[in-house]
Amino acid sequence: GDQKLSWVDAGVAGVWAITPDMSVVYREGTGHGLGTTGTAWCGGLGKMRSISVGSQSIWGLNRADEVFVKIGLSKNDTKGKEWAKVDGSMRTISVGPTGVCWAVDKAETVWRRWGAKSSNNLGTKWQSVG
């Protein structure tokens, strides 16, 4: 049957989504210039409550507001590496096509991930933006 989704995001790295039980899924055949609607949903990619898709990385938040990033996404490795935990506790997160990451915490403070870019997806620290 049809895949039920509670979250979807699309970027250079393709179409990624979250199911109602917080499983992360990837739409095979999307991203990195393929430009198709894809062929099937692929699961087994962890559990997150929200995600943001960039070009070489995906940033995610789990139920406890912990921050994770999946790096190494490319045309040859469409699902990238394992999720790596990053410091911080955030309510929302967004990564752009150049790898720059922004987030908002529970106190509604805006943060930018210092040093996060295509050549260093993880960056070095969170910097508050007044």
N, C-alpha and C positions, 0 to 999 in steps of 0.2 A: 504493500500500500504506500500511500504518500508519507513522506517524512514530516513529522510534527516538529516545529521549531519555535523557540521562545526568543531567539536573538539571531540576527544575521548581520554580517559586515563583509564588505568587499573591498579589495585593494589590489595592488600590483600582484601580490602573492595569491590572489584568487578569492573565491567565495568560501567563507568559513561561517559556521553557525553553532548554536547551542540548542540542544534539545530540552524539553521540559524537565528532564532529570539531571540537567547541567552537564551532559556529555558533549564534548567538543567534536564537531564533524567538519570534514572538508569535502567540497564538491570537486571530485576528480575531473580533470580536463579543463579547469578554469585557471586563470592567472598566468603571469609571465608571458603575456602576449598571445595566449591561445585564443582568447576572445570567443569562447563557445559557452553554451549553457551547461556544459559538463555532461558526464555520463552516469554518475552514481554518487551517493553520499558515502564517505569512508569514515568510520568511527574509530574508537580505541585511542583517542588523542587527548585523553585527560578529562578533567572536570573543572569547569569555570562557570561563574555566574554572568560574566561579560567579557568580551574580547574586542580588540581593535587591530585591524589588519594593515600592515605596512607593505613594504616591498620585499625586505629580507627578514622581517621579524613580525611576530604577533605578540601583543601585550595582552595579558589577561588578569582578571581579578577573581579570586575564589569567594566562597560564602563568608569567610572570615575577613574579607577586605585585604587579604595578602596579595602582593603584586608578583606576577610571574612573566617571564618573556621566553618565547620560543624563537630561536635564532637559526640562521643557516638556510633559510628558504631560498630556493632557486628553481629554475626550470628543470634541473637534474635531480633536485631533492625537494619535491613540492611540499612535503610535510615537515621538513626541517629536523632539528634536534629535539631532545627532551626539553620540557619546561624547566627553566632555571629560576629559583626564587630570588627576588630583588628586595632590598630593604624598603620599608614604607608600608603604610596602611591607607588605602585610597577607596573612595566611593565610585569614582568614574575615571576612565583613562582613555586617551586617544593618541594614536601614533600616525604621523604623516608619511608621505612617500619617501622622504629623505631620512627617515628614522628618528626624527625629533619627536619626543614623547611629552605630553602634557597630562596632568591629572588634577583631581580635586579631592580633598580629604573630607572627613565627616564634619570638620569645623568650617567647611566651605572655603578653605584656603586653596588657591591655585598654585600648582607646582609645575616646574619644568625639569625634566631629567637632564642634568648637566652632562655634556659630552656625548649624549645619545645621538648617533648618526649612522649612516650606512656602514662606515668603516669600524664602528664600535657600538653595536646595537645596545649593549647594556648600559653604557654611560658610566659615570662615576658616583654621582650623588644627586639628590633632589634639591632644587633651589626654589624657595618660595618667590612668587611673583606678586609684588604689591600692586 
